[in-house]
């Protein structure tokens, strides 16, 4: 607990000591609940911690023939720090790591990724332990092994109309939650395109938009979405609500399910 509370004194910490105390209280309750199950429940981080302890105690389990020369990790923002640390056991080359990601796309539950934190993790765990002989290395030597970072601001996947809207959302995140994502230059796109359209129905009743899309007039006519079109919703409950009205006439996905996929047209329903 004391070690966790001391993290409040770091410059990049967004939680006070009081808040961390409450979080740790809930953590202990959670651990107690797991211990009371039979034969004992566990989660993903328990598995990661178990693997980390085994490989730390027995590094010989990975012989040189299984070692990787380079490791390339995409969508790194979806990983927790403990998962990232495990890569050091399969690659002993401190210059062989490439991590790519976007903190503004962090949507995995329980993950709050930032590249600034990633640098600390890389320095203390990947460069500072196991890979480099720290007894013969100074802090300056270790700093030379720290990876460089490139900020990629050109978006090749969508047009400027969508990019500008996305930039405005990122600006709001930085304004209200300044420590939640990395501050980067705004994205740009060389492709021209229209600004996204906002649809609003004439009444305040929920579901009216769905009724107009899929139950037109007397209900015999309806809108059908193609394979390159999707309706994006916030959670599983809303997905079921939309599916009950649309039936099989539209692909409905949560944001988490649609991550990494591309569509020509997206209808974001009742997200905010």
C-alpha angles and dihedrals in degrees: 000000000000092000091051093048091052089063087075089073093062118103094235095051116118095185128079123224090255092053091048090051090056092046091051091049089056090046091056091049089050092050090049091052091052092049092053093060122089125270085003127276123237139183136211094276091053089057092047092049090049092051091046092052093048094049092044092053094040110030090162090075087086108057122197092260089066096045120111123226094210136013122205116190121188124190088023090164089075092063127085116230092254091060093050092052091060090069090074090070093061099040124044095180108101089196093051100080125101118178122187128182149116120244090203087065096055102131102141112117114258095010123118103173126183128169091224089062089044090061091055090049092049092049097048102034111023102030098025099046131047100344101063128040096244094187090069096035129085125212088257091054091051092047090058088061093056111113122248119240129226122198108214109200103163112098113206097173102068142019130265094259092066093036092056091051091049090050090054090053091049089051090055091050091051091048098049100027105026096167097047099081138020116269108239136165111274117270121252135198131202090209119093119223144149126274112259115267123238115216121204126177125223097248135045095238113121116243096028092120090054091049091052092048100045106019106047118180111322092004096258094103125057144166117259124202121217130226092269094053129080142178111224120204135181102238145001094266092058090045090058090047092053094042091053089060101034097041110186094333096096139032108242120192137168116237089253092053093047096050111129094012125114129216134176093225130024128189110198104203125204092328101147 
